[in-house]
Amino acid sequence: MTDDQQTPDVHELGLEPGDLDGHTLEELSDYLDAGRRPLDPSIEGSPGCQLALDALDRLRGLGGQLIEADAAAMPEVDDSWVDRILTGIALDARAGRRIPFVEEEPAVDFGITEGAVRGLIRSAENAVPGLLVGRSTLDGDVSVVGAPVRIAIEVNAVYGESIPKAVEMLRSEVARRLQQHTDLTVTGIDVTVRDVQRIGGTRGEGS
């Protein structure tokens, strides 16, 4: 990132101090730069930090290429997409609502956090070339088993890839992962493409 595009402050992203157990996204980024050495138990033992680390690591893949392309672009392109993705990562780190699993035994009470589910949605981008997930939201009463829930996902796409194909692949992959790992009753998955970014020396129309 450029000097003018530093990682936003943790409070600007809507995080509470406990979401990353006292750490910031900037600290986690530095921790990744150091190869997660020396090992920091306070980071490695924090669910919120682990969600954020996984998302930051993925962002450094395709996202790193996009940032380099932005830096080389003439004229300079809008780089607000990076902040939107970082905002989504910060949202993932928040535990949010508790989502129960269906259990046959009344005495058994298992659940998963909303933040973990958003992290699961974000991880689906690994199976879809040319898309980076920004923010995802769960619309519905996720705390009630069987209640209808609709998923909304914002993404960034790479110029040159088939956007309709990539969106459908993401929708299918998210549906598969949610069905496999949660008991949510998903009534729909809406995917909105917020930006189209270029990689490499592509020239022509603006992003």
Salt bridges, closest charged atoms under 4 A:
ASP19 OD2 - ARG94 NE 3.52
GLU27 OE1 - HIS23 ND1 3.27
ASP33 OD1 - ARG60 NH1 2.61
GLU44 OE1 - ARG36 NH2 2.93
ASP92 OD1 - ARG118 NE 3.84
ASP92 OD2 - ARG122 NE 2.42
ASP109 OD1 - ARG98 NH2 3.18
GLU114 OE2 - ARG97 NH2 2.89
GLU114 OE2 - ARG118 NH1 3.54
GLU125 OE2 - ARG58 NE 3.36
GLU154 OE1 - ARG194 NH1 3.12
GLU168 OE1 - ARG171 NH1 2.82
GLU173 OE2 - ARG176 NH2 2.74
GLU173 OE2 - ARG177 NE 2.64
ASP190 OD2 - ARG150 NE 2.73
ASP195 OD2 - ARG84 NH2 2.08
